[in-house]
Amino acid sequence: MRFVCAVTLIGWMVPTVLIGAPADAAPANAEPAESPAPASEPRTRFTNALDLVKVTVTVRDSKGALVTNLSAEDFVLSEEGHAEDIALFARAADPEGSFEDREKALTLDLGLLMDTSSSMEPVLRLSQQAAIRFLDGVPRSRDLLTIFFDRDIRISRYDSEHQQGLFERILSTRGADVTALYDAITVYLSRAEEAQGRRVAVIFTDGEDTASTVRFPELIDMVRASPVTIYTIGLHAGAPTNLRAMTASATLRKLADVTGGGAFFPTSYRDLPAIYERILEDLGAQYVLCYEPENKARDGKFRKLKVSVKRPGLRVVHREGYFAPEPAASAAGSDR
């Protein structure tokens, strides 16, 4: 018997979530079922708390090589064109750390989202191999949240001691039913809000959505408001130049670009090592910049961020911005 619960995301209704299923049994350490959220819960957006904004950054030189030896003094950070003072700074490549909360700031909270819908069936074997190879190479995260999705969304949490069971689960998946990609990402974003470290989602999908209640513009707003960095692994069956595949690829690129991540489109197992090397290099070379914005207004507006470096010839990648908190009256009763 499987348990069904409806969850309300801050800002939008989250679709039905399944915890466990007969054909895809959850491990012993899977999350327990949640109680249905009250229908009257306020519908406000994800927002950063105004006291501290965290920005995850990667830097590359003109040849594409990662730059890992920068200090806080090398960065210039601005919000809506106004320069901000960097209050806290950490870099993943620095074993000693730059401030006492370094471990909290750099802890990797990883989300793995795997499309198990019928459209993935022709490339499911490649998707399974891709997911397992990635997990085998990624540094052990403190907490690994997995979401398998088709029409239903199935959630489990794993720690580093139980990830072998996840490999077996991935290999047992079968492609079936329609695709609720946007809903699955929405559910992940709601769970990732609880994490304090670097939040990274890796999504294995063809990029098509045929069943979500959340629309793509709404999803992009939520992604913009969240500190999650998204990497997409786009797997297409058939010609990548047909209209459906091109639209799906554009969707995956947009999700990655908005968050400062990356979009990749392997065509065979041979393409995977280079992709994972790129993602793992990114994770091992990231900087975390934290600042207290001078603009204290609780206006719910989107605020654009710009991070640059003083050294010439370097390219900085980071998320586009964040949403300020809603006015106190609108945010009453919310989780933020």
SEZA-782488 format. One line per 5 residues: for each residue x, y, z of C-alpha. Coordinates in nm, 4 decimals, padded with zeros to 6 digits. Layout:
! residues N
X Y Z; ...
This chain:
! residues 336
00.0000 00.0000 00.0000; 00.1371 00.3442 -00.0826; 00.0711 00.6629 00.1066; -00.0442 00.9768 -00.0714; -00.0074 01.3282 00.0603
-00.0689 01.6747 -00.0797; 00.1956 01.9351 00.0061; 00.1610 02.3128 -00.0230; 00.4714 02.4864 -00.1570; 00.5345 02.8402 -00.0379
00.3914 03.0345 -00.3280; 00.2183 02.7605 -00.5278; 00.0336 02.4369 -00.4718; 00.2642 02.1369 -00.4847; 00.1269 01.8301 -00.6651
00.0474 01.4988 -00.5054; 00.3558 01.3317 -00.3624; 00.3959 00.9580 -00.3129; 00.6174 00.8250 -00.0377; 00.6893 00.4671 -00.1346
00.5198 00.2466 -00.3953; 00.4736 -00.1290 -00.4484; 00.6893 -00.1516 -00.7606; 00.9464 00.0995 -00.6392; 00.9741 00.0410 -00.2660
01.1393 00.3130 -00.0612; 01.4406 00.2237 00.1545; 01.4210 00.1928 00.5277; 01.5405 00.5482 00.5748; 01.2869 00.7043 00.3363
01.0937 01.0053 00.4602; 00.7687 00.9346 00.6442; 00.4418 01.0412 00.4854; 00.3357 01.3983 00.5564; -00.0019 01.5204 00.6675
-00.2039 01.7176 00.4106; -00.1323 02.0893 00.4315; -00.4336 02.3068 00.5124; -00.6030 02.4494 00.2041; -00.5992 02.7961 00.3613
-00.2198 02.8153 00.3908; -00.0950 03.1509 00.2494; 00.0420 03.1429 -00.1036; 00.3638 03.3437 -00.0878; 00.6874 03.2945 -00.2784
01.0221 03.1556 -00.1725; 01.2314 03.4446 -00.0443; 01.5745 03.4959 00.1019; 01.5771 03.6233 00.4581; 01.6970 03.9815 00.4410
01.9647 03.9409 00.7077; 02.2021 03.7436 00.4821; 02.2018 03.6548 00.1126; 02.4204 03.3674 -00.0060; 02.5577 03.3488 -00.3612
02.7405 03.0440 -00.5006; 02.9942 03.1352 -00.7708; 03.2292 02.9622 -01.0156; 03.5048 03.1431 -01.2049; 03.6792 03.0398 -01.5291
03.9614 03.1943 -01.7268; 03.9609 03.2756 -02.1001; 04.0494 02.9129 -02.1827; 03.7658 02.7703 -01.9739; 03.9843 02.6504 -01.6854
03.8456 02.6899 -01.3344; 04.0069 02.9525 -01.1128; 04.0255 02.8435 -00.7481; 04.2734 03.0796 -00.5806; 04.0696 03.3984 -00.5487
04.0092 03.5770 -00.2187; 03.7176 03.7878 -00.1012; 03.9081 04.1011 -00.2026; 03.9077 03.9833 -00.5664; 03.5280 03.9920 -00.5929
03.2895 04.2787 -00.6544; 02.9270 04.2043 -00.5669; 02.6319 04.4292 -00.6415; 02.2560 04.4136 -00.5977; 02.0490 04.6122 -00.8475
02.3655 04.8008 -00.9402; 02.4505 04.8935 -00.5808; 02.7813 04.7611 -00.4427; 02.7486 04.5377 -00.1365; 03.0058 04.4434 00.1260
03.0937 04.0734 00.1393; 03.0395 03.9694 00.4996; 03.1360 03.6014 00.4767; 03.3474 03.4177 00.2211; 03.4373 03.0520 00.1623
03.5872 02.8482 -00.1179; 03.5523 02.4761 -00.1722; 03.9159 02.4419 -00.2767; 04.0399 02.5815 00.0568; 04.0822 02.2985 00.3107
04.1336 02.5424 00.5959; 03.8284 02.7551 00.5307; 03.7788 03.1279 00.5494; 03.5341 03.1650 00.8400; 03.3927 02.9614 01.1233
03.0721 02.8709 00.9360; 03.2669 02.7417 00.6346; 03.1497 02.3812 00.6707; 02.7879 02.4878 00.6967; 02.8215 02.7134 00.3915
03.0013 02.4571 00.1749; 02.8163 02.1395 00.2772; 02.6764 01.9774 -00.0363; 02.3036 01.9067 -00.0212; 02.2433 01.7106 -00.3385
01.9158 01.6397 -00.5121; 01.8901 01.3748 -00.7825; 01.5756 01.3883 -00.9965; 01.5151 01.1000 -01.2370; 01.2479 01.0940 -01.5062
01.0779 00.7508 -01.5198; 00.7987 00.8401 -01.7634; 00.7201 00.6449 -02.0813; 00.8975 00.9012 -02.3031; 01.2226 00.8027 -02.1318
01.1864 00.4308 -02.2030; 01.4058 00.4285 -02.5188; 01.6909 00.5970 -02.3288; 01.6215 00.4601 -01.9820; 01.9282 00.2363 -01.9826
02.1513 00.5349 -02.0631; 01.9739 00.7379 -01.7945; 02.0333 00.4652 -01.5354; 02.3997 00.4379 -01.6265; 02.4323 00.8156 -01.6191
02.2793 00.8486 -01.2719; 02.4858 00.5668 -01.1204; 02.8100 00.6902 -01.2713; 02.7441 01.0382 -01.1404; 02.6658 00.9180 -00.7872
02.9726 00.6977 -00.7892; 03.1936 00.9987 -00.8565; 03.0286 01.2765 -00.6575; 03.1723 01.3600 -00.3156; 02.9569 01.2027 -00.0480
02.6976 01.4617 00.0434; 02.5591 01.5044 00.3918; 02.2099 01.4405 00.2625; 02.0945 01.3044 -00.0711; 01.7345 01.3691 -00.1712
01.6066 01.1555 -00.4594; 01.2945 01.2142 -00.6635; 01.1727 00.9599 -00.9182; 00.8911 01.1056 -01.1239; 00.6412 01.0299 -01.3985
00.2781 01.1148 -01.3211; 00.3606 01.0467 -00.9548; 00.6470 01.1963 -00.7552; 00.8324 00.9592 -00.5227; 01.0713 01.1015 -00.2639
01.3400 00.9372 -00.0514; 01.6385 01.0576 00.1494; 01.9687 00.8741 00.1640; 02.2844 00.9285 00.3636; 02.6326 00.8291 00.2509
02.6035 00.4906 00.4230; 02.3014 00.3756 00.2226; 02.3693 00.4911 -00.1334; 02.4369 00.1373 -00.2600; 02.0672 00.0703 -00.2090
01.9967 00.3697 -00.4291; 02.2007 00.2156 -00.7128; 01.9799 -00.0915 -00.6997; 01.6691 00.1223 -00.6978; 01.7839 00.3185 -01.0023
01.8506 -00.0019 -01.1958; 01.5039 -00.1348 -01.1122; 01.3163 00.1658 -01.2545; 01.0915 00.1181 -01.5575; 00.9576 00.3863 -01.7914
00.5812 00.4362 -01.7693; 00.3070 00.7020 -01.7752; 00.3155 01.0781 -01.8426; 00.5725 01.3343 -01.7250; 00.5325 01.5839 -01.4387
00.8788 01.7385 -01.4671; 00.7888 02.0891 -01.3492; 00.5941 01.9524 -01.0516; 00.8903 01.7331 -00.9536; 01.1291 02.0296 -00.9587
00.8782 02.2298 -00.7542; 00.8693 01.9573 -00.4896; 01.2495 01.9472 -00.4795; 01.2722 02.3250 -00.4356; 01.0324 02.3110 -00.1403
01.2496 02.0479 00.0317; 01.5778 02.2213 -00.0510; 01.4666 02.5322 00.1382; 01.5389 02.3422 00.4609; 01.9090 02.2945 00.3760
02.1823 02.5375 00.4821; 02.4745 02.4457 00.2548; 02.5220 02.4492 -00.1204; 02.2035 02.3169 -00.2768; 02.2590 02.1355 -00.6065
02.0056 01.9475 -00.8198; 02.1034 01.7101 -01.1011; 01.8090 01.6217 -01.3260; 01.8052 01.3238 -01.5646; 01.5229 01.3788 -01.8144
01.4361 01.4381 -02.1781; 01.2993 01.7796 -02.0790; 00.9410 01.7171 -02.1889; 00.6499 01.7887 -01.9554; 00.3016 01.6516 -02.0233
00.1251 01.6446 -01.6847; 00.2375 01.9196 -01.4455; 00.0012 02.1530 -01.2654; 00.2797 02.4126 -01.2401; 00.3403 02.6073 -01.5618
00.6896 02.6844 -01.6897; 00.6846 03.0633 -01.6196; 00.5792 02.9869 -01.2606; 00.8584 02.7329 -01.2308; 01.1168 02.9828 -01.3539
01.0004 03.2327 -01.0903; 01.0434 02.9681 -00.8210; 01.3859 02.8668 -00.9505; 01.4957 03.2309 -00.9557; 01.3818 03.2701 -00.5950
01.5684 02.9611 -00.4789; 01.9443 02.9285 -00.4099; 01.9518 02.5871 -00.5818; 02.2035 02.5350 -00.8645; 02.0611 02.3086 -01.1363
02.2521 02.0787 -01.3700; 02.0428 01.9055 -01.6357; 02.1354 01.5862 -01.8193; 01.9149 01.5890 -02.1298; 01.8562 01.2463 -02.2823
01.6675 01.2339 -02.6116; 01.5453 00.9328 -02.8058; 01.5463 01.0126 -03.1762; 01.6678 01.3140 -03.3694; 01.7771 01.6013 -03.1423
01.6768 01.8482 -03.4149; 01.3023 01.7787 -03.4157; 01.0787 02.0511 -03.2711; 00.9859 01.8647 -02.9511; 01.3486 01.7839 -02.8701
01.4619 02.1402 -02.9438; 01.1898 02.2829 -02.7173; 01.2796 02.0391 -02.4398; 01.6491 02.1220 -02.4731; 01.5729 02.4937 -02.4478
01.3771 02.4250 -02.1283; 01.6716 02.2437 -01.9712; 01.9181 02.5142 -02.0756; 01.6958 02.7842 -01.9239; 01.6750 02.6036 -01.5886
02.0545 02.5722 -01.5802; 02.1280 02.9265 -01.6960; 01.8977 03.0917 -01.4411; 02.0708 02.9128 -01.1532; 02.4332 02.9292 -01.2701
02.4506 02.5547 -01.3392; 02.4923 02.3706 -01.6691; 02.2965 02.1754 -01.9319; 02.4430 01.8672 -02.1007; 02.3098 01.6371 -02.3723
02.4912 01.3023 -02.3927; 02.4141 01.0779 -02.6891; 02.5977 00.7711 -02.5613; 02.7651 00.6284 -02.2547; 03.0995 00.7563 -02.3870
02.9863 01.1167 -02.3359; 02.9269 01.0777 -01.9636; 03.2800 01.0956 -01.8150; 03.3498 01.4425 -01.9552; 03.0109 01.5704 -01.8355
03.0615 01.4453 -01.4827; 03.4165 01.5739 -01.4732; 03.2796 01.9175 -01.5583; 03.0094 01.9062 -01.2866; 03.2430 01.7689 -01.0207
03.5072 02.0262 -01.1095; 03.2465 02.2984 -01.0681; 03.1462 02.1693 -00.7246; 03.5091 02.1469 -00.6145; 03.5904 02.5008 -00.7256
03.2897 02.6975 -00.6043; 03.3020 03.0077 -00.3898; 03.0280 03.1107 -00.1467; 02.9771 03.4853 -00.0959; 02.7421 03.6089 00.1762
02.6294 03.9657 00.2290; 02.3720 04.1668 00.4194; 02.1811 04.3792 00.1657; 02.1565 04.7503 00.2345; 01.8059 04.7513 00.0909
01.5953 04.6276 00.3835; 01.2598 04.6757 00.2105; 01.0237 04.3789 00.2411; 00.8626 04.4401 -00.0969; 00.8644 04.0930 -00.2554
01.0494 04.2249 -00.5603; 01.3100 04.0356 -00.7632; 01.6578 04.1765 -00.7088; 01.9261 04.1224 -00.9703; 02.2727 04.0189 -00.8578
02.6014 04.0823 -01.0331; 02.9315 03.9285 -00.9270; 03.2544 04.0207 -01.1062; 03.6245 03.9866 -01.0321; 03.8980 04.2472 -01.0429
04.1362 04.0279 -01.2417; 04.0894 04.0790 -01.6187; 03.9835 03.7991 -01.8522; 03.7827 03.5942 -01.6012; 03.4190 03.4826 -01.6409
03.1925 03.4499 -01.3373; 02.8846 03.2249 -01.3260; 02.6156 03.2633 -01.0579; 02.2381 03.2787 -01.0160; 02.0522 03.5794 -01.1536
01.9145 03.7103 -00.8268; 01.6575 03.6499 -00.5544; 01.3156 03.7640 -00.4344; 01.3036 03.9911 -00.1309; 01.0630 03.8910 00.1469
00.6998 03.9852 00.1066; 00.5538 04.2666 00.3217; 00.4922 04.1514 00.6790; 00.1128 04.1426 00.6391; 00.1354 03.9195 00.3274
00.3995 03.6918 00.4760; 00.2146 03.6330 00.8040; 00.1880 03.2649 00.8728; 00.4414 03.1650 00.6055; 00.7536 02.9594 00.6670
00.9917 03.2517 00.6003
